Amino acid sequence: MTDTRPKSTRDRVALITGAASGIGLAIGVALVRKGFRVFGTSRQAQPGEVRQGIHMLRCDVIDDTSVTQTVAEVLKLTGRIDVLVNNAGRSLIGGAEESSLGQARDLFDINVFGIVRTTNAVLPTMRSQRSGRIINISSVAGFLPGPYTALYSATKHAVEGYSESLDHELRSLGIRVSLVAPAFTRTDLENNADKPDRVLSVYDKGRQAMISTWQTGIAAGDPVEAVADQVVLAATDSQPNIRYMPGKTAGRLHFMRRYVPEKAFEKSFRKQMGVAD
């Protein structure tokens, strides 16, 4: 099988969803520094906008037409897409019962189906190239669900399953899929989190405890550059991993989840999350 990737990263093209700020912007900056030609998406991007070397395009990942047009625009300008980073997403803190089915669908639409839309849009080009990297931003919540994040964790579990299965399907076509799963990262994730659309007072104490845990964790969390560095590795490693763990916390939690006895781990985790029995 012939690898048709350009030999230099200077000739490679990356597309990043949700690149206006936070992790997405940091990923874009890191790939620009690595020599990629980088396009980023935002729902508020202005025509001709360039942000720290990233060519910004208006795109809404929950809209089929918007995604298709964005990918077509990148291909018109460059003729190829070598790396897709699916970063756009939302969070939600609240009791599972506190969200309507409509709110659950909306969260899945951006966090899961948004990834499916953009991936499907770039795959014909990557298959034609016989090369490509798809990097999906997951979370430790994708393998370690916590209290008051049931729906958010469910979306990240879906992303993990989708990505691992997709990687098996695409390897023989020269395309690799990787997950980058951060723990708490210093972003505005908690401040921008969706609120439950039918708040129930019975969950007030636990919900607030979890919000406080997130606030503390994010304040002391890894810098966005730690996530960006792992994305660059996933984009450039000759033999990429299926999963990359930015910072020390994510890797430690992944190890403990696998090897610490279930009851002992659960007891410690619930205590850290501020959940009383």
Backbone as JSON, one array per atom type, in Angstrom:
{
  "sequence": "MTDTRPKSTRDRVALITGAASGIGLAIGVALVRKGFRVFGTSRQAQPGEVRQGIHMLRCDVIDDTSVTQTVAEVLKLTGRIDVLVNNAGRSLIGGAEESSLGQARDLFDINVFGIVRTTNAVLPTMRSQRSGRIINISSVAGFLPGPYTALYSATKHAVEGYSESLDHELRSLGIRVSLVAPAFTRTDLENNADKPDRVLSVYDKGRQAMISTWQTGIAAGDPVEAVADQVVLAATDSQPNIRYMPGKTAGRLHFMRRYVPEKAFEKSFRKQMGVAD",
  "N": [[0.85, -1.2, 0.0], [0.63, 2.15, -0.89], [1.86, 5.03, 0.71], [0.56, 8.11, 0.59], [0.94, 10.46, 1.9], [2.2, 13.81, 2.27], [5.74, 14.31, 2.44], [6.79, 16.22, 4.14], [5.64, 18.03, 7.01], [4.93, 20.55, 6.35], [3.43, 20.51, 4.1], [1.13, 19.31, 4.81], [-2.34, 19.12, 5.7], [-4.55, 20.2, 8.17], [-7.66, 19.91, 9.83], [-9.67, 21.27, 12.29], [-12.28, 20.96, 14.53], [-14.28, 23.2, 16.52], [-12.41, 25.27, 17.24], [-12.11, 27.82, 18.26], [-11.31, 28.63, 20.79], [-9.72, 27.7, 23.93], [-8.98, 24.22, 24.26], [-9.17, 23.48, 21.53], [-8.16, 25.73, 20.13], [-5.54, 25.76, 21.15], [-4.61, 23.32, 20.12], [-4.67, 23.91, 17.39], [-2.73, 25.98, 17.23], [-0.45, 24.55, 18.02], [-0.21, 22.69, 15.92], [0.15, 24.42, 13.76], [2.67, 25.45, 14.46], [4.1, 23.15, 14.11], [4.19, 23.01, 11.44], [2.0, 22.42, 9.87], [-0.66, 23.21, 7.58], [-3.37, 24.82, 8.76], [-6.81, 24.6, 9.41], [-9.54, 25.85, 11.18], [-12.66, 25.44, 12.9], [-15.59, 27.31, 13.79], [-18.7, 28.38, 15.12], [-19.06, 31.06, 15.02], [-17.19, 32.14, 13.32], [-15.63, 34.54, 11.17], [-15.68, 35.63, 7.72], [-12.62, 35.12, 6.07], [-11.16, 35.21, 8.41], [-8.26, 34.88, 10.37], [-6.65, 33.28, 12.91], [-4.06, 33.34, 15.0], [-2.49, 32.05, 13.06], [-4.24, 30.12, 12.23], [-6.63, 29.29, 9.89], [-9.81, 30.33, 10.0], [-13.06, 28.91, 9.76], [-16.55, 29.16, 9.28], [-18.69, 26.92, 10.83], [-21.1, 24.53, 11.81], [-21.27, 21.75, 13.64], [-23.49, 20.19, 14.06], [-25.03, 20.34, 11.87], [-25.69, 18.97, 8.82], [-25.33, 20.05, 6.2], [-23.73, 22.29, 6.68], [-21.35, 21.11, 7.62], [-20.59, 19.55, 5.38], [-20.19, 21.59, 3.47], [-18.08, 22.99, 4.64], [-15.94, 21.13, 4.64], [-15.73, 20.8, 1.89], [-14.9, 23.38, 1.19], [-12.34, 23.52, 2.35], [-11.06, 21.52, 0.84], [-11.25, 22.64, -1.68], [-9.47, 24.73, -1.41], [-7.06, 23.48, -0.78], [-6.88, 20.85, -1.7], [-6.55, 18.5, -0.27], [-6.93, 16.64, 2.83], [-5.26, 15.89, 5.65], [-5.29, 15.5, 8.39], [-7.85, 15.2, 10.71], [-9.24, 16.72, 13.46], [-11.48, 16.1, 15.83], [-12.89, 18.08, 17.92], [-14.95, 19.75, 18.83], [-17.52, 20.19, 21.22], [-19.77, 19.74, 24.05], [-20.42, 20.08, 27.59], [-22.19, 18.72, 30.44], [-23.55, 19.04, 33.57], [-25.32, 17.44, 36.01], [-28.03, 15.65, 37.6], [-28.93, 12.53, 36.16], [-31.66, 12.17, 35.79], [-32.53, 14.72, 35.62], [-32.42, 15.78, 33.11], [-34.19, 16.22, 30.11], [-35.3, 14.02, 27.43], [-34.99, 15.36, 25.08], [-32.91, 17.19, 25.67], [-30.88, 15.37, 26.14], [-30.63, 14.22, 23.59], [-29.73, 16.46, 22.16], [-27.21, 16.84, 23.31], [-25.9, 14.47, 22.57], [-25.98, 14.91, 19.85], [-24.1, 16.91, 19.26], [-21.73, 15.99, 20.6], [-21.33, 13.34, 19.8], [-22.65, 12.61, 17.27], [-21.82, 14.8, 15.84], [-19.12, 14.24, 15.52], [-19.33, 11.95, 13.95], [-20.5, 13.06, 11.65], [-18.49, 14.87, 10.65], [-16.36, 13.13, 10.32], [-17.37, 11.28, 8.42], [-17.56, 13.07, 6.33], [-14.91, 13.66, 5.62], [-13.76, 11.22, 5.04], [-14.03, 10.07, 2.34], [-12.1, 11.56, 0.9], [-9.72, 10.98, 2.36], [-9.62, 8.23, 1.95], [-9.2, 8.17, -0.77], [-6.7, 9.36, -0.87], [-5.29, 7.41, 0.39], [-4.35, 7.72, 2.93], [-4.34, 9.28, 6.19], [-5.27, 10.87, 9.28], [-7.42, 10.61, 11.98], [-8.44, 12.21, 14.79], [-9.92, 12.03, 17.81], [-11.23, 13.96, 20.38], [-11.59, 12.86, 23.5], [-12.25, 11.97, 26.84], [-11.41, 11.45, 30.31], [-13.78, 10.7, 31.33], [-14.76, 9.01, 29.47], [-13.9, 6.48, 30.07], [-14.18, 6.37, 32.74], [-16.83, 6.95, 34.32], [-18.41, 9.53, 36.17], [-20.34, 10.72, 39.04], [-23.3, 12.66, 38.46], [-22.74, 13.28, 35.87], [-23.84, 11.69, 33.95], [-25.01, 11.71, 31.31], [-23.13, 13.19, 29.83], [-20.87, 11.54, 30.24], [-21.84, 9.27, 28.97], [-21.86, 10.11, 26.29], [-19.12, 10.35, 25.84], [-18.26, 7.73, 26.28], [-19.47, 6.6, 24.06], [-18.03, 7.86, 22.01], [-15.53, 6.73, 22.45], [-15.98, 3.98, 21.9], [-16.85, 4.11, 19.22], [-14.57, 5.19, 18.01], [-12.49, 3.29, 18.44], [-13.52, 1.05, 17.1], [-13.73, 2.11, 14.51], [-11.06, 2.57, 13.89], [-10.09, -0.04, 13.56], [-11.4, -0.67, 11.18], [-10.31, 1.06, 9.29], [-7.55, 0.89, 9.08], [-6.34, -0.72, 7.08], [-6.69, 0.85, 4.93], [-4.91, 2.85, 5.08], [-5.45, 4.78, 6.92], [-5.59, 6.1, 10.19], [-7.05, 6.08, 13.46], [-7.25, 7.88, 16.44], [-7.63, 8.41, 19.97], [-7.7, 11.12, 22.23], [-7.54, 11.61, 25.56], [-8.19, 13.69, 27.93], [-7.8, 14.53, 31.45], [-8.93, 16.68, 34.08], [-8.69, 19.9, 32.71], [-7.34, 23.13, 32.19], [-9.66, 25.03, 31.25], [-12.64, 26.77, 30.08], [-14.62, 24.93, 30.48], [-16.37, 24.08, 32.58], [-17.69, 26.46, 33.25], [-19.0, 26.95, 30.89], [-20.69, 24.85, 30.69], [-23.65, 23.0, 29.95], [-26.82, 23.41, 31.59], [-29.05, 21.39, 33.54], [-32.3, 20.81, 32.16], [-34.58, 20.47, 33.63], [-34.53, 20.97, 36.58], [-34.25, 19.32, 39.71], [-34.92, 19.49, 43.12], [-34.06, 17.51, 44.87], [-31.62, 16.69, 44.02], [-29.94, 18.79, 44.46], [-27.83, 19.14, 46.42], [-25.91, 17.12, 45.83], [-25.37, 17.73, 43.13], [-24.29, 20.32, 43.32], [-22.03, 19.73, 44.81], [-20.6, 18.26, 42.94], [-20.2, 20.18, 40.95], [-18.51, 21.89, 42.36], [-16.34, 20.18, 42.69], [-15.52, 19.9, 40.02], [-14.82, 22.58, 39.48], [-12.65, 22.97, 41.23], [-10.93, 20.96, 40.32], [-10.49, 21.73, 37.63], [-9.26, 24.23, 37.97], [-6.83, 23.45, 39.05], [-5.89, 21.91, 37.08], [-4.43, 20.34, 34.09], [-2.54, 22.24, 31.67], [-3.89, 23.56, 28.57], [-2.08, 23.16, 26.58], [-0.89, 20.73, 27.12], [-2.7, 18.85, 26.22], [-2.75, 19.56, 23.52], [-0.14, 18.88, 22.75], [-0.22, 16.09, 22.82], [-2.04, 15.6, 20.8], [-0.56, 16.45, 18.59], [1.41, 14.46, 18.62], [-0.22, 12.22, 18.04], [-0.91, 12.91, 15.47], [1.45, 12.79, 14.08], [3.05, 10.58, 14.77], [4.67, 7.68, 13.53], [3.64, 5.17, 13.97], [0.84, 5.38, 15.3], [-0.72, 5.52, 18.57], [-3.78, 4.05, 19.84], [-4.85, 5.43, 21.91], [-4.2, 8.37, 23.72], [-2.91, 9.94, 26.61], [-3.08, 12.9, 28.1], [-1.03, 14.69, 30.44], [-0.44, 13.8, 33.95], [-2.55, 12.85, 35.53], [-4.65, 11.66, 34.01], [-3.48, 9.34, 32.91], [-2.82, 7.98, 35.26], [-5.35, 7.52, 36.41], [-6.47, 5.87, 34.44], [-4.84, 3.6, 34.65], [-5.39, 2.82, 37.32], [-8.13, 2.33, 37.19], [-8.16, 0.03, 35.68], [-6.66, -1.85, 37.17], [-6.92, -1.68, 40.0], [-8.78, -3.26, 42.59], [-12.32, -3.5, 42.14], [-14.27, -2.69, 44.15], [-12.69, -1.36, 46.03], [-11.63, 0.68, 44.47], [-13.98, 2.03, 43.73], [-14.96, 2.97, 46.21], [-12.95, 4.79, 46.99], [-13.07, 6.56, 44.82], [-15.7, 7.6, 44.93], [-15.54, 9.0, 47.3], [-13.65, 10.99, 46.62], [-15.16, 12.34, 44.74], [-17.04, 13.52, 46.26], [-19.41, 12.22, 46.96], [-21.79, 10.94, 49.08], [-22.5, 7.89, 50.81]],
  "CA": [[0.0, 0.0, 0.0], [1.43, 3.37, -1.02], [1.53, 6.14, 1.61], [0.59, 9.33, -0.23], [1.1, 11.66, 2.71], [3.38, 14.62, 1.96], [6.88, 13.96, 3.28], [6.98, 17.28, 5.12], [4.39, 18.51, 7.62], [4.58, 21.83, 5.74], [2.47, 20.29, 3.02], [-0.03, 18.59, 5.33], [-3.49, 19.97, 6.01], [-5.32, 19.76, 9.34], [-8.95, 20.55, 10.08], [-10.01, 21.13, 13.71], [-13.58, 21.52, 14.9], [-14.29, 23.85, 17.82], [-11.05, 25.79, 17.4], [-12.14, 29.24, 18.58], [-10.68, 28.91, 22.08], [-9.45, 26.54, 24.76], [-8.19, 23.1, 23.74], [-9.15, 23.52, 20.08], [-7.22, 26.77, 19.71], [-4.19, 25.29, 21.48], [-4.26, 22.29, 19.14], [-4.39, 24.59, 16.14], [-1.45, 26.67, 17.35], [0.61, 23.55, 18.05], [-0.05, 22.13, 14.58], [0.76, 25.48, 12.94], [4.1, 25.47, 14.79], [4.69, 21.93, 13.56], [4.3, 23.2, 10.01], [0.76, 22.09, 9.17], [-1.61, 24.25, 7.18], [-4.43, 24.49, 9.71], [-8.13, 25.22, 9.32], [-10.32, 25.62, 12.39], [-14.06, 25.82, 12.74], [-16.34, 27.95, 14.87], [-20.01, 28.84, 14.64], [-19.03, 32.52, 14.89], [-16.05, 32.58, 12.51], [-15.9, 35.56, 10.16], [-15.0, 35.37, 6.45], [-11.23, 35.56, 5.99], [-10.55, 35.32, 9.73], [-7.09, 34.06, 10.68], [-6.39, 33.41, 14.34], [-2.77, 32.74, 15.36], [-2.06, 31.18, 11.98], [-5.31, 29.17, 11.92], [-7.65, 29.84, 9.0], [-11.08, 29.99, 10.64], [-14.21, 28.73, 8.89], [-17.81, 29.02, 10.02], [-19.24, 25.57, 10.7], [-21.87, 24.0, 12.92], [-21.12, 20.3, 13.45], [-24.77, 19.49, 14.15], [-25.74, 20.61, 10.63], [-25.07, 18.2, 7.74], [-24.93, 20.92, 5.09], [-22.62, 23.12, 7.14], [-20.15, 20.27, 7.66], [-20.23, 19.21, 4.01], [-19.67, 22.78, 2.81], [-16.78, 23.33, 5.23], [-14.95, 20.2, 4.1], [-15.58, 21.14, 0.47], [-14.12, 24.61, 1.11], [-10.94, 23.17, 2.63], [-10.56, 20.77, -0.31], [-11.1, 23.59, -2.8], [-8.29, 25.56, -1.16], [-5.84, 22.71, -0.55], [-6.88, 19.59, -2.43], [-6.37, 17.33, 0.58], [-7.04, 16.78, 4.29], [-4.41, 14.85, 6.22], [-5.62, 15.3, 9.8], [-9.1, 15.75, 11.24], [-9.33, 16.69, 14.92], [-12.85, 16.33, 16.28], [-12.78, 18.67, 19.26], [-16.17, 20.46, 19.23], [-18.36, 19.43, 22.14], [-20.36, 20.41, 25.2], [-20.51, 19.28, 28.82], [-23.46, 18.83, 31.15], [-23.48, 18.57, 34.95], [-26.64, 17.34, 36.62], [-28.54, 14.3, 37.74], [-29.41, 11.97, 34.88], [-33.11, 12.36, 35.74], [-32.83, 16.15, 35.47], [-32.38, 16.17, 31.7], [-35.2, 15.64, 29.24], [-34.77, 13.29, 26.29], [-34.58, 16.36, 24.1], [-31.59, 17.69, 26.03], [-29.95, 14.25, 25.92], [-30.4, 14.13, 22.14], [-28.92, 17.61, 21.75], [-25.83, 16.61, 23.74], [-25.35, 13.44, 21.68], [-25.87, 15.43, 18.49], [-22.82, 17.61, 19.08], [-20.58, 15.25, 21.1], [-21.16, 12.05, 19.1], [-23.02, 12.66, 15.86], [-20.95, 15.79, 15.22], [-17.91, 13.53, 15.12], [-19.69, 11.07, 12.84], [-20.7, 13.89, 10.45], [-17.24, 15.38, 10.09], [-15.57, 11.98, 9.89], [-17.92, 10.81, 7.15], [-17.31, 14.06, 5.29], [-13.51, 13.65, 5.18], [-13.27, 9.89, 4.7], [-13.8, 9.82, 0.91], [-10.81, 12.14, 0.52], [-8.64, 10.22, 2.97], [-9.54, 6.93, 1.27], [-8.59, 8.43, -2.07], [-5.28, 9.63, -0.6], [-4.74, 6.24, 1.07], [-3.67, 8.19, 4.15], [-5.1, 10.24, 6.98], [-5.36, 10.69, 10.73], [-8.62, 11.15, 12.63], [-8.12, 12.3, 16.21], [-11.13, 12.41, 18.51], [-10.99, 14.39, 21.75], [-12.47, 12.17, 24.43], [-12.14, 12.45, 28.22], [-11.36, 10.33, 31.26], [-15.18, 10.28, 31.51], [-15.02, 7.97, 28.5], [-13.66, 5.17, 30.68], [-14.43, 6.48, 34.17], [-17.99, 7.82, 34.52], [-18.58, 10.05, 37.52], [-21.7, 11.13, 39.38], [-23.84, 13.91, 37.92], [-22.27, 13.47, 34.49], [-24.26, 10.46, 33.26], [-25.2, 11.9, 29.88], [-21.83, 13.57, 29.28], [-20.05, 10.33, 30.22], [-22.38, 8.38, 27.94], [-21.38, 10.56, 24.99], [-17.69, 10.06, 25.71], [-18.17, 6.28, 26.07], [-19.83, 6.37, 22.66], [-16.89, 8.3, 21.2], [-14.46, 5.73, 22.6], [-16.34, 2.77, 21.16], [-16.86, 4.45, 17.79], [-13.2, 5.43, 17.52], [-11.74, 2.04, 18.42], [-14.05, 0.23, 16.02], [-13.39, 2.75, 13.24], [-9.63, 2.36, 13.63], [-9.96, -1.39, 13.0], [-11.92, -0.69, 9.82], [-9.62, 1.95, 8.36], [-6.09, 0.71, 9.03], [-5.92, -1.29, 5.8], [-6.84, 1.9, 3.93], [-3.9, 3.86, 5.33], [-6.02, 5.8, 7.82], [-5.57, 5.71, 11.59], [-7.92, 6.82, 14.37], [-6.74, 7.93, 17.8], [-8.36, 9.14, 21.0], [-6.94, 11.87, 23.22], [-8.48, 11.59, 26.69], [-7.68, 14.49, 29.05], [-8.48, 14.67, 32.74], [-9.25, 18.1, 34.23], [-7.82, 20.77, 31.93], [-7.67, 24.52, 32.51], [-10.49, 25.65, 30.22], [-13.92, 27.27, 30.59], [-15.58, 23.85, 30.29], [-17.41, 24.06, 33.62], [-18.48, 27.69, 33.14], [-19.8, 26.88, 29.67], [-21.45, 23.61, 30.71], [-25.11, 23.09, 29.91], [-27.51, 23.16, 32.84], [-30.21, 20.51, 33.35], [-33.47, 21.59, 31.76], [-35.68, 20.28, 34.57], [-33.82, 20.83, 37.86], [-34.99, 18.72, 40.82], [-34.25, 19.89, 44.35], [-33.48, 16.35, 45.55], [-30.23, 16.53, 43.57], [-29.2, 20.05, 44.62], [-26.61, 18.98, 47.22], [-24.93, 16.34, 45.07], [-25.0, 18.46, 41.93], [-23.41, 21.41, 43.69], [-20.75, 19.13, 45.21], [-19.88, 17.9, 41.72], [-19.76, 21.43, 40.32], [-17.34, 22.35, 43.13], [-15.24, 19.28, 42.35], [-15.05, 20.29, 38.69], [-14.16, 23.88, 39.57], [-11.35, 22.77, 41.87], [-10.11, 20.15, 39.43], [-10.1, 22.51, 36.45], [-8.32, 25.27, 38.4], [-5.53, 22.82, 39.29], [-5.71, 20.92, 36.01], [-3.35, 20.45, 33.11], [-2.71, 23.32, 30.68], [-4.41, 23.09, 27.28], [-0.95, 22.76, 25.75], [-0.62, 19.31, 27.34], [-3.59, 18.13, 25.29], [-2.29, 19.85, 22.17], [1.08, 18.12, 22.49], [-0.6, 14.71, 22.53], [-2.66, 15.6, 19.47], [0.54, 16.51, 17.62], [1.98, 13.12, 18.56], [-1.16, 11.35, 17.32], [-0.92, 13.32, 14.07], [2.76, 12.64, 13.44], [3.69, 9.29, 15.07], [4.63, 6.75, 12.4], [2.73, 4.11, 14.4], [0.1, 6.06, 16.38], [-1.48, 4.77, 19.56], [-5.22, 4.25, 19.8], [-5.26, 6.34, 23.0], [-3.17, 9.22, 24.31], [-3.35, 10.46, 27.91], [-2.35, 14.1, 28.47], [-0.81, 14.93, 31.86], [-0.23, 12.64, 34.82], [-3.77, 12.36, 36.17], [-5.41, 10.79, 33.12], [-2.81, 8.05, 32.85], [-2.93, 7.31, 36.56], [-6.73, 7.04, 36.55], [-6.67, 4.75, 33.52], [-4.17, 2.46, 35.25], [-6.12, 2.4, 38.53], [-9.42, 1.78, 36.77], [-7.95, -1.32, 35.13], [-5.96, -2.81, 38.01], [-7.33, -1.65, 41.41], [-10.04, -3.98, 42.78], [-13.46, -2.65, 41.84], [-14.89, -2.08, 45.33], [-11.74, -0.42, 46.62], [-11.56, 1.86, 43.61], [-15.26, 2.74, 43.81], [-15.03, 3.66, 47.5], [-12.05, 5.94, 46.93], [-13.54, 7.5, 43.8], [-16.88, 8.28, 45.44], [-15.08, 9.96, 48.31], [-13.05, 12.11, 45.92], [-16.21, 13.06, 44.03], [-17.94, 14.13, 47.24], [-20.7, 11.53, 46.99], [-21.95, 10.21, 50.33], [-23.36, 6.69, 50.75]],
  "C": [[0.88, 1.25, 0.0], [0.93, 4.43, -0.05], [1.67, 7.43, 0.82], [0.64, 10.6, 0.62], [2.29, 12.48, 2.22], [4.51, 14.28, 2.92], [7.13, 14.99, 4.37], [5.65, 17.71, 5.69], [3.98, 19.85, 7.01], [3.51, 21.69, 4.68], [1.21, 19.58, 3.51], [-1.09, 19.56, 5.83], [-4.25, 19.37, 7.19], [-6.6, 20.57, 9.45], [-9.36, 20.24, 11.51], [-11.38, 21.73, 13.96], [-13.49, 22.14, 16.29], [-12.95, 24.47, 18.17], [-10.99, 27.25, 17.81], [-11.39, 29.58, 19.86], [-10.31, 27.6, 22.75], [-8.59, 25.48, 24.09], [-8.08, 23.17, 22.22], [-8.17, 24.54, 19.54], [-5.78, 26.34, 19.98], [-3.71, 24.22, 20.51], [-3.88, 22.94, 17.81], [-3.03, 25.27, 16.15], [-0.3, 25.68, 17.31], [0.85, 22.94, 16.66], [0.52, 23.15, 13.6], [2.27, 25.5, 13.19], [4.82, 24.26, 14.24], [4.79, 22.0, 12.04], [3.07, 22.85, 9.21], [0.08, 23.36, 8.66], [-2.91, 23.93, 7.89], [-5.68, 25.31, 9.44], [-8.89, 24.85, 10.59], [-11.75, 26.07, 12.18], [-14.61, 26.46, 14.01], [-17.68, 28.38, 14.3], [-20.03, 30.34, 14.42], [-17.89, 33.02, 14.01], [-16.49, 33.57, 11.43], [-15.15, 35.25, 8.87], [-13.58, 35.94, 6.46], [-10.52, 35.64, 7.33], [-9.38, 34.35, 9.87], [-6.72, 34.33, 12.13], [-5.12, 32.63, 14.7], [-2.32, 31.7, 14.32], [-3.09, 30.16, 11.56], [-6.34, 29.87, 11.03], [-9.02, 29.38, 9.51], [-12.21, 29.94, 9.61], [-15.47, 28.59, 9.75], [-18.39, 27.63, 9.76], [-19.97, 25.2, 11.97], [-21.9, 22.48, 12.75], [-22.42, 19.53, 13.62], [-25.61, 19.68, 12.88], [-25.01, 19.92, 9.47], [-24.53, 19.09, 6.63], [-23.73, 21.77, 5.46], [-21.31, 22.33, 7.13], [-19.67, 19.96, 6.24], [-19.61, 20.41, 3.29], [-18.29, 23.16, 3.34], [-15.69, 22.43, 4.68], [-14.69, 20.5, 2.63], [-14.72, 22.4, 0.3], [-12.64, 24.35, 1.35], [-10.33, 22.45, 1.42], [-10.37, 21.67, -1.52], [-9.81, 24.4, -2.66], [-6.99, 24.75, -1.17], [-5.74, 21.41, -1.34], [-6.72, 18.35, -1.59], [-6.7, 17.67, 2.04], [-6.28, 15.61, 4.89], [-4.78, 14.51, 7.66], [-6.96, 15.96, 10.1], [-9.06, 15.61, 12.75], [-10.75, 17.06, 15.3], [-12.81, 16.78, 17.74], [-14.08, 19.31, 19.74], [-17.01, 19.6, 20.16], [-18.88, 20.31, 23.27], [-20.29, 19.49, 26.41], [-21.85, 19.56, 29.49], [-23.29, 18.24, 32.54], [-24.87, 18.59, 35.54], [-27.04, 15.89, 36.78], [-29.11, 13.81, 36.42], [-30.9, 12.24, 34.69], [-33.48, 13.81, 35.44], [-32.82, 16.63, 34.02], [-33.48, 15.46, 30.93], [-34.52, 14.83, 28.13], [-34.29, 14.24, 25.2], [-33.19, 16.9, 24.39], [-30.53, 16.61, 25.82], [-29.61, 14.13, 24.43], [-29.51, 15.26, 21.65], [-27.45, 17.39, 22.11], [-25.17, 15.55, 22.86], [-25.13, 13.98, 20.27], [-24.55, 16.14, 18.27], [-21.64, 16.72, 19.47], [-20.3, 13.96, 20.34], [-21.44, 12.19, 17.61], [-22.27, 13.75, 15.12], [-19.66, 15.16, 14.73], [-18.19, 12.63, 13.92], [-19.84, 11.89, 11.55], [-19.37, 14.31, 9.82], [-16.36, 14.24, 9.6], [-16.07, 11.46, 8.54], [-17.62, 11.78, 6.0], [-15.88, 14.02, 4.76], [-13.05, 12.29, 4.69], [-13.12, 9.63, 3.21], [-12.46, 10.37, 0.43], [-9.65, 11.34, 1.09], [-8.49, 8.85, 2.32], [-8.87, 7.08, -0.09], [-7.08, 8.67, -1.93], [-4.54, 8.37, -0.14], [-3.92, 6.65, 2.29], [-4.57, 9.17, 4.88], [-5.06, 9.88, 8.45], [-6.65, 11.36, 11.21], [-8.38, 11.08, 14.13], [-9.35, 12.84, 16.94], [-10.81, 12.77, 19.95], [-12.05, 13.75, 22.64], [-12.29, 12.79, 25.82], [-11.93, 11.22, 29.11], [-12.78, 9.84, 31.54], [-15.57, 9.2, 30.51], [-14.71, 6.58, 29.0], [-13.91, 5.18, 32.18], [-15.59, 7.44, 34.42], [-18.13, 8.25, 35.97], [-20.02, 10.42, 37.79], [-22.05, 12.48, 38.77], [-23.26, 14.27, 36.55], [-22.7, 12.28, 33.63], [-24.35, 10.64, 31.75], [-23.9, 12.31, 29.2], [-20.92, 12.34, 29.17], [-20.53, 9.36, 29.14], [-21.91, 8.81, 26.55], [-19.91, 10.21, 24.79], [-17.44, 8.55, 25.59], [-18.48, 5.94, 24.62], [-18.67, 6.75, 21.73], [-15.77, 7.27, 21.26], [-14.77, 4.48, 21.79], [-16.31, 3.0, 19.66], [-15.43, 4.53, 17.25], [-12.4, 4.14, 17.43], [-12.21, 1.14, 17.28], [-13.64, 0.79, 14.66], [-11.92, 2.52, 12.89], [-9.38, 0.97, 13.03], [-10.36, -1.41, 11.52], [-11.02, 0.03, 8.82], [-8.13, 1.7, 8.22], [-5.62, 0.21, 7.67], [-6.04, -0.28, 4.66], [-5.84, 3.03, 4.13], [-4.33, 4.96, 6.27], [-5.99, 5.27, 9.25], [-6.46, 6.65, 12.41], [-7.33, 6.75, 15.76], [-7.68, 8.73, 18.7], [-7.36, 9.91, 21.86], [-7.9, 12.13, 24.38], [-7.91, 12.39, 27.87], [-8.46, 14.24, 30.34], [-8.84, 16.16, 32.86], [-8.2, 18.96, 33.52], [-8.28, 22.2, 32.15], [-8.34, 25.2, 31.32], [-11.73, 26.24, 30.89], [-15.01, 26.21, 30.5], [-16.71, 23.9, 31.31], [-18.3, 25.29, 33.5], [-19.41, 27.66, 31.94], [-20.68, 25.64, 29.62], [-22.95, 23.89, 30.62], [-25.69, 22.81, 31.29], [-28.69, 22.23, 32.58], [-31.45, 21.33, 33.02], [-34.7, 21.31, 32.61], [-35.1, 19.95, 35.95], [-34.74, 20.3, 38.95], [-34.23, 18.97, 42.12], [-33.58, 18.73, 45.08], [-32.01, 16.16, 45.18], [-29.37, 17.77, 43.82], [-27.85, 19.86, 45.31], [-25.54, 18.25, 46.43], [-24.44, 17.06, 43.83], [-24.01, 19.56, 42.25], [-22.04, 20.89, 44.13], [-19.93, 18.78, 43.97], [-19.39, 19.13, 40.97], [-18.51, 21.95, 41.03], [-16.12, 21.49, 42.83], [-14.65, 19.64, 40.99], [-14.29, 21.62, 38.75], [-12.76, 23.75, 40.15], [-10.4, 22.01, 40.95], [-9.61, 20.93, 38.23], [-9.07, 23.57, 36.83], [-6.91, 24.71, 38.6], [-5.15, 21.86, 38.17], [-4.53, 21.18, 35.1], [-3.6, 21.65, 32.2], [-3.21, 22.74, 29.36], [-3.28, 22.62, 26.37], [-0.59, 21.29, 25.93], [-1.47, 18.44, 26.42], [-3.1, 18.32, 23.86], [-1.05, 19.04, 21.8], [0.76, 16.67, 22.14], [-1.29, 14.58, 21.18], [-1.58, 15.64, 18.39], [1.21, 15.15, 17.49], [1.09, 12.18, 17.76], [-1.16, 11.66, 15.82], [0.36, 12.97, 13.34], [3.47, 11.33, 13.73], [3.58, 8.36, 13.87], [3.71, 5.57, 12.7], [1.91, 4.66, 15.57], [-0.59, 5.09, 17.32], [-2.98, 4.97, 19.32], [-5.62, 5.29, 20.84], [-4.04, 7.08, 23.54], [-3.74, 9.87, 25.56], [-2.55, 11.7, 28.29], [-2.19, 14.23, 29.99], [-0.69, 13.65, 32.66], [-1.54, 12.03, 35.31], [-4.52, 11.36, 35.29], [-4.79, 9.39, 33.06], [-2.93, 7.27, 34.15], [-4.34, 6.75, 36.76], [-7.01, 5.84, 35.65], [-6.04, 3.48, 34.07], [-4.96, 1.92, 36.44], [-7.45, 1.76, 38.17], [-9.28, 0.33, 36.31], [-7.47, -2.3, 36.2], [-6.33, -2.78, 39.49], [-8.64, -2.41, 41.55], [-11.24, -3.05, 42.76], [-14.03, -1.94, 43.07], [-13.98, -1.06, 45.99], [-11.66, 0.86, 45.79], [-12.83, 2.7, 43.74], [-15.37, 3.55, 45.1], [-14.17, 4.92, 47.49], [-12.57, 7.0, 45.96], [-14.76, 8.28, 44.3], [-16.5, 9.33, 46.48], [-14.48, 11.19, 47.65], [-14.09, 12.97, 45.2], [-17.21, 13.72, 44.98], [-19.31, 13.53, 47.31], [-20.78, 10.69, 48.25], [-22.83, 8.98, 50.11], [-24.57, 6.86, 51.65]]
}
